[in-house]
Amino acid sequence: MFVGSLFSLGITYMADLLPKQLFPAGNLLCGMLYSIGSMIGPFMTGLMIQFGANHNFFFTISALLFLVFVPLLWNKTKKVTHG
């Protein structure tokens, strides 16, 4: 349920950023990346749980969240003007 809402939020955000003529390409790329993540994610998680140490799963998830958080610190938002 939570992942589905993130997909919709990503599509909406993409629609805010792209010009109208690029909507089909952006929609296609969002769908492709979502599908690839849906196939690779469970496989990689299974391997990590099977071959990892006791706390490897926790540290890997923490590291991935940290890698997402660090670029957000330097992300400068652009002011959108309509006109």
Stockholm file with secondary structure:
# STOCKHOLM 1.0

chainA/1-83         MFVGSLFSLGITYMADLLPKQLFPAGNLLCGMLYSIGSMIGPFMTGLMIQFGANHNFFFTISALLFLVFVPLLWNKTKKVTHG
#=GR chainA/1-83 SS CHHHHHHHHHHHHHHHHSCGGGHHHHHHHHHHHHHHHHHHHHHHHHHHHHHSCTTHHHHHHHHHHHHHHHHHHSCCCCCCCCC
#=GC SS_cons        CHHHHHHHHHHHHHHHHSCGGGHHHHHHHHHHHHHHHHHHHHHHHHHHHHHSCTTHHHHHHHHHHHHHHHHHHSCCCCCCCCC
//
